[in-house]
């Protein structure tokens, strides 16, 4: 196995959209025969059933496993920004040994600088060169480290905005109807969707893909509403390049080993 990159993100639909970007715009494909076909370092991180207080078992959301040539990517959601930028992420990374680590978080209203500072403070004790990471840039080393603060490393917001942009380009009429529907709901329930309007529109148009299904399932079914040409144009070109840098073995330095860890 030449290279393995682990991407951590907030939620299930973020995971599916990042996987769709890799597949639709960057030439990756889903790994076959998972988990049996996975190289041992990756297979060791495959979610295992956990006991519950009621005596049953539960399993974490399954990551996406992708391949391209001799590179592997795992896209895994941790269930929220407080987990991706928290101890849960660090605990998990201490049991893994990826060649690259990518972190996707939403800026929301916190701002880019605050997210970058939180990332550096949390990841620097594990990877000393995380202190050099800035939004939208991949830091070489062992492992390669990249931070993407959605939507674009400049403005406040979230990854949903990129999903809606893709859907608007490929399914314009459906999005327009979804927007009218959500506007009608807002009139009936003022203020209920103010902070979640984008996600509400995506949820409405997703029902065409999978009636009654989740947004994550719809994004997977629709390929993120992306096509290969979108990866060559803004706003997707920069995120596709970021993913290529993150997963490229050439970004790593053969002179840096485990001693780089703090």
Buried (B, 14 or more C-beta within 10 A) or exposed (E): EEBBBBBBBBBBBBBBBBBBBBBBBBEBEEBEEBBEEBEEBBEEBBEEEEEEEEEEEEEBBBBBBBBBEEBBBBBBBBBBBBBBBBEBBBEBBEEBBBBBBBBBBBBBEBEBEEBBEBBBEBBBEBBBBBBBBBBBBBBBBBBBBBBBBBBBBEEBBBBBBBBBBBBBBBBEEBBEBBBEBBEEBBEEEEEEBEEBBBBBBBBBBBEEBBEEEBBBBBBBEBBBBBEEEBBEEEEBEEBBBBBBBBBBBEBBEEEBEEEBBE
